[in-house]
């Protein structure tokens, strides 16, 4: 009977639990590193220069700086309300890329200031199509007619 209760048999259960927890922790860390690597790769690809010698980030900075005098307090507030659904850690980056598109549209149209129309068009161009549902709900809530912008949403 003593041979059945050897120390080796009694210690296998805790060792299995410990090894299983190490394995689960390794899987969680691998998944976290893959997610972080994905976002780092996206950022790296934005920094690579294109055929014209400037990267996507260079162009975004160019349009933001070029349109900076055109922004009014009202248009800044409207942009802030547009990016509210973006998660906090990504909000500044999203706001910068959307502001670059808005600035590009305003400068190319020769406007004297950025208005609500530029903000809506720039938001549609800068964001993926899945965000159009939020934009439509937001415009309905603010009682803004979105029919003039449907052509931009369908492209």
C-alpha positions as CSV (number, residue, x, y, z in Angstrom):
1,X,0.0,0.0,0.0
2,X,2.8,2.3,0.7
3,X,4.1,1.9,-2.8
4,X,0.9,3.4,-4.3
5,X,1.4,6.6,-2.4
6,X,4.9,7.5,-3.5
7,X,5.9,11.1,-3.5
8,X,6.2,11.1,-7.3
9,X,2.5,10.2,-7.7
10,X,1.3,12.8,-5.3
11,X,3.2,15.6,-6.9
12,X,2.0,15.2,-10.5
13,X,-1.3,17.1,-10.1
14,X,0.4,20.4,-9.0
15,X,3.0,20.1,-11.7
16,X,0.3,19.6,-14.3
17,X,-1.5,22.7,-13.1
18,X,1.6,24.8,-13.1
19,X,2.6,23.6,-16.6
20,X,-0.9,24.3,-17.9
21,X,-0.9,27.8,-16.5
22,X,2.5,28.5,-18.1
23,X,1.2,27.2,-21.4
24,X,-2.0,29.4,-21.2
25,X,0.2,32.5,-20.2
26,X,2.5,31.8,-23.2
27,X,-0.5,31.7,-25.5
28,X,-1.9,35.0,-24.1
29,X,1.5,36.6,-24.5
30,X,1.8,35.4,-28.1
31,X,-1.6,36.7,-29.0
32,X,-0.8,40.1,-27.4
33,X,2.5,40.3,-29.3
34,X,0.8,39.5,-32.6
35,X,-1.8,42.2,-32.0
36,X,0.9,44.8,-31.1
37,X,3.0,43.7,-34.1
38,X,0.1,44.2,-36.4
39,X,-0.4,47.8,-35.3
40,X,3.4,48.5,-35.4
41,X,3.5,47.2,-38.9
42,X,0.7,49.4,-40.0
43,X,2.5,52.4,-38.5
44,X,5.7,51.3,-40.2
45,X,4.0,51.1,-43.6
46,X,2.6,54.6,-43.1
47,X,6.2,55.9,-42.7
48,X,7.6,54.4,-45.8
49,X,8.0,56.9,-48.7
50,X,5.8,56.6,-51.7
51,X,6.7,57.3,-55.3
52,X,6.6,61.0,-54.7
53,X,9.2,60.7,-51.9
54,X,6.8,61.5,-49.1
55,X,5.1,59.1,-46.8
56,X,1.4,59.0,-45.8
57,X,2.3,60.6,-42.5
58,X,4.3,63.4,-44.3
59,X,1.2,64.2,-46.4
60,X,-1.0,64.2,-43.3
61,X,1.3,66.6,-41.5
62,X,1.5,68.8,-44.7
63,X,-2.3,69.1,-45.0
64,X,-2.8,69.7,-41.3
65,X,-0.2,72.5,-41.2
66,X,-1.4,74.0,-44.5
67,X,-5.0,74.2,-43.3
68,X,-4.3,75.2,-39.7
69,X,-5.3,78.9,-40.2
70,X,-8.6,77.8,-41.8
71,X,-9.9,76.0,-38.7
72,X,-12.5,77.8,-36.6
73,X,-13.5,76.9,-33.0
74,X,-16.8,75.6,-34.4
75,X,-15.2,73.3,-36.9
76,X,-12.7,72.0,-34.2
77,X,-15.7,71.3,-31.9
78,X,-17.5,69.5,-34.7
79,X,-14.4,67.3,-35.5
80,X,-14.1,66.5,-31.8
81,X,-17.7,65.3,-31.7
82,X,-17.2,63.2,-34.8
83,X,-14.3,61.2,-33.3
84,X,-16.0,60.5,-29.9
85,X,-16.8,56.9,-30.8
86,X,-13.1,56.1,-31.4
87,X,-11.4,54.4,-28.4
88,X,-9.4,56.8,-26.3
89,X,-5.9,55.5,-27.1
90,X,-6.5,55.8,-30.8
91,X,-8.6,59.0,-30.8
92,X,-5.7,61.5,-31.4
93,X,-4.3,59.5,-34.3
94,X,-7.8,59.2,-35.9
95,X,-8.4,62.9,-35.3
96,X,-5.1,63.8,-37.0
97,X,-5.8,61.7,-40.1
98,X,-9.4,62.9,-40.4
99,X,-8.2,66.5,-39.9
100,X,-5.7,66.0,-42.7
101,X,-8.4,64.9,-45.1
102,X,-10.7,67.8,-44.1
103,X,-7.8,70.2,-44.5
104,X,-7.0,68.8,-47.9
105,X,-10.6,69.2,-49.1
106,X,-10.8,72.7,-47.7
107,X,-7.5,73.9,-49.2
108,X,-8.2,72.3,-52.6
109,X,-11.7,73.9,-52.7
110,X,-10.2,77.3,-52.0
111,X,-12.3,77.9,-48.9
112,X,-11.6,80.7,-46.5
113,X,-12.4,78.5,-43.5
114,X,-13.2,74.9,-42.7
115,X,-16.9,74.5,-42.4
116,X,-19.3,71.6,-41.5
117,X,-19.5,70.5,-45.1
118,X,-15.7,70.0,-45.3
119,X,-15.8,68.1,-42.0
120,X,-18.4,65.7,-43.2
121,X,-16.8,65.1,-46.6
122,X,-13.4,64.7,-45.0
123,X,-14.8,62.2,-42.4
124,X,-16.4,60.1,-45.1
125,X,-13.2,60.0,-47.2
126,X,-10.8,59.4,-44.2
127,X,-12.8,56.6,-42.5
128,X,-13.8,53.1,-43.6
129,X,-17.3,52.5,-44.9
130,X,-18.3,50.7,-41.8
131,X,-18.2,54.1,-40.0
132,X,-20.8,55.6,-42.3
133,X,-23.6,54.1,-40.0
134,X,-22.2,56.1,-37.1
135,X,-22.0,59.2,-39.2
136,X,-25.6,58.9,-40.4
137,X,-26.8,58.3,-36.8
138,X,-24.7,61.3,-35.6
139,X,-26.1,63.6,-38.4
140,X,-29.7,62.5,-37.6
141,X,-29.1,63.3,-34.0
142,X,-27.8,66.7,-34.8
143,X,-30.7,67.2,-37.3
144,X,-28.3,67.7,-40.3
145,X,-29.5,66.5,-43.7
146,X,-27.1,63.9,-45.0
147,X,-28.6,63.4,-48.5
148,X,-26.0,65.6,-50.2
149,X,-23.3,63.3,-48.8
150,X,-24.8,60.0,-49.9
151,X,-22.8,60.1,-53.2
152,X,-19.5,60.1,-51.2
153,X,-20.7,57.2,-49.0
154,X,-21.4,55.0,-52.0
155,X,-18.0,55.4,-53.6
